[in-house]
Amino acid sequence: MSNCKVIAIANQKGGVGKTTTTVNLGIGLANEGKRVLLVDCDPQSDLTTCLGFPDADNLPVSISTMMERVIRDEDIQLDDGILYHAEGVDLMPSNIELSAMEMTLVNAMSREFTLRTYINEVKKNYDYVIIDCMPSLGMITVNAMAAADSVIIPVQAHYLPAKGMTQLIKTITKVRKQINPKLQVDGILLTLVDGRTNLAKATADTLRQSYGNALKIYKSEIPLAIKAAEISAAGKSIYAYDKSSKVAKAYADFSKEVLTDGEKQRHKSEFTHSR
């Protein structure tokens, strides 16, 4: 039994810091000694670019290649197409071909499980697989949720995402009922928090009131900072770019929270299995 945990980072609203969170959580976990694979599941390939591979469309192998192989029932070589980043994480990149995959999946057999079939193969080599989802609730995102053990939802602190959140939670609930009964929501991460504004505080409070009983809201909050925006062009994490910044500290704390939760869940499931 693999002890790997698969996490989808999802929110159908764009601009909430999904990719930045994927990069800095992944490298944060690698800094804690974990083996981590990041999977780019967005045809915009922001994650791939963020990790220093700007020419994604010319990469010979991407996540859509692997999904194509699953659909054709071809063999999967575990390290095929995986790129290595200097800060200790691996990456399965994405490119524009993934937009066509959305259409291909409509007619594929077991279409919700295509990505899961691939991830179940590669996760043997990792402690964590983190999937950066595209900002939509289409077939690719459903595939990511079918492959994941849990979802982390980054939410912009200065915008009350009530409607969007309701839709996202509905989709997660539907995936849990119909496709992946073990899917959990690990928590909501507040991003782009401008500590100086009352609005950010009010949003955080409202979120805690609306969802705090049903969902965990991480203690770590990611502050709004120009630095966080700059790193996407630098091809490295916030730790390598500016390790003494508030953002770096916040992401390091967040990574530790995720790690602690993961260990708790692992012990719990081991305990359940051993009974």
N, C-alpha and C positions, 0 to 999 in steps of 0.2 A: 504494500500500500504506500502510495507516494504521500509524503508529508508536505507537498508543495501547496501553497495557498494561491488561488487565482482571484485577483481583484479587478473589477471593471471600474474605471473612473468615468462617470456618466452624468451628463446634464444636457438636455436638448437645447438649452440656451447657449449660444456662443459667447465667447469673451468672459468666461467666469474663472479662467485660470486652470482649465482641465489639463492642458499639455504641460504647463509649468509645474503643476502638482504631480503629474506622472513622472516627469524627469527628476524632481527633487525628492519625491518619496522613494523612487527607485534607487537613486544614488545614496539617499539617506539610509536605506536598508542595507545597501552594499557596504556603506561605511560601518555598519554594525556587524559586518562579517557574513551577510547573507548572499546567496547566489541568486541573482535577479535577472529575469528576462523582461524587457519592455516590448509590448506589441503595439504597433501603430495601426489602428483600425479606422483611420480617417483618410479618404482619398486626397485631402489637402496636404497630407504628409507633414504637418507641423512638427510632430514629435521627431520624425526622421531629420528634418532640417535643424531643429533645436539641438540635436545631438551631433551636429557637424557634418551632415550628409545632405548638402543643399541640392544636389543633382539627382533627386529621388527618381525622376521619370526615366533615367538611364540605367538604373540598377537592374541587373539581369534577373534577380529573384526578389520577390516581395511577398507580402502576406496573401495577395490575390493569387500568385503562382501556387502557393501551398494549398489554398482553398480549392483551386482548380484541380490540383492533383488528388485531393480528397474526393471531389465530385467524380473524377475519372477512375477512382479506385486504384491509383498508382502508388508505388512505394514512396515513403517519406524518409529522406536522410535527415537525421536529427539536427546536424549543424548546417544544413544547406541554406544559404542565404542569410545566415545570422551574422550581423555586424558587431564588432567589438568596440566599446568606447573606453577611452583611457581611464575613466573614473570607476571602472570595475563593473559596469553593467553590460549586458548583451541586448541587442536590438533586432527585432524582426521588422524591417521597414515597410512602408506603404508607399504607393504612388497612385497616379490618376487611374490606373487599371482597376482599382477597387470600385470605382463608380459603376463600371460595367458589371462587376460581380453582383451588385445589388439586383440587377436584372436577371443574371444567370441563376441566382438562387431561387427565384420565383418558380422555376421549372425543375429544380434539382430534387432528387429524393432526399428525405430527411434533411430538408433545407435548413432547419434551425440548428442542426448539429454539425454543420460543416466545419466551423471554426473549432468547436469542441474536440472533434476527432483529431485535428492537428495539435491542439494544445495538450490533449491527453498524452500524445506521443512525446512532445518535447519537455513537458514539465518534470519528467523523471530526473532531469539534470539541474533542477532549480529548487530553491526554497520559496521563491515568490515569482509569480508571473503577473505583470500589471498591464492592463489593456487600456489604451487611450481611445475612448469612443468618439465617434463623430457627433456633431451637434444636431442629431435628429433621432427619431425613434423608429427608424426603418429596419430593414432586414439584417443589415450588418450589426447594428446595435443589439438587436434581439439575439443574434448569433453570439455576441460578446457576453450577454447576460446568461445565455444557455451554457457557455463555457466556464462562467465564473462561479466562485463559491460565494462571493459577496460584491456589493457595490458601495463605492464611496462617492458622495455627491458634493462637489465643490459648488458653493453658492456665493454670489456676489453680495457683499454686506450692505451695499448702499442701494439695493434694488430689491423690493420685497417680491420674491418669486412665487407667490402663493399659487397662481394659476398653473404655471409651469411645473411646480413641484407636485401639484395634485396629479397632473398628467403623467409625470415620471413615475410617481409612486404606483399609479394605476397600472402602468406598463410592467413595472417590476412585479407587482402582485399577480398580474396575468401570466407572466413568464414563470413565476413560482408555481402557480396552479396547473399550467398546461405543459410546461416544458422542463423546468428545473426546480423540483421541490425543495432542494437544499439552499436555494439562493436567499441570502440575507442582505439587509442593508447594514453595513458596518457603522455608518454615521454620516453626518453632514459636516463639511469643512467650510468655515467662513473664510472667504478670500477677499483680497482688495479692500481690506478694512482700513478705513481712514479714521484713525483714532480721534482726530480733532473734531469730527462732526457728530452732532446728536443723532443724525439720521442712521449712521452706521450702528450706533448703540441701540437705537429704537428697533432697527431691523433685527439685530441679534436677539434682543429681548422678545420680539414678536415670534421669531422662529422658535426660540426656546419654549415659549408658551404654546405655540401651535403644534409643534412636533416633539418637544422635549420629552413627553411621556412615552411616545411611541418609538422615537428614534434617538440614538445617541448624537449629541452635538459635541464635536471635539473641543477640548479645552483650548488647544492651540488655535490661534487665529492668525491668518497670514496678512501682514500689514501691506497697505498700498505703498509701492515704492517704484521709483523709476528704474532702480537696479534690476528688479524682477523682469521688467520689460526688456532691458538691455541684454539679458543673458540669452534670450532666444536667438539673437544674432551672433552671439559669441561661441556657440557650439559647446557650451559646458554648463555645469550646474551652478547654482548660486553659491555653493560651498567653495568651488574652485574660483569663482568670479569675485566674490567678496565675502569671505567667510566670517568676518566680524559684524556683518550687517544684521539688522533685526529680522530680515526675511530669512536669512540663513539659519538663525537661531530658531525661528518659528517652524521652519520646515524640519529642522533636526528634532525638535520637540515632538512635532506631529509624527515623524517616522518612528520615534520611540513609542508613542501612543499606539500606533498601528501594530508595532511589534509586540507590545504587551498584550493587546487584545488577541492577536494571533496565537500567542503562547497559551492564553487562557482557554481559547476555543479548542486548541489542540489537546490540552490536558482533559478538557471536558469530553471531547469525542473519544479519546483513548480510554477514559474512565467508563464511558457508555459501552464501548466495544468490549471492555474486559469483564463487564458484569455478566 
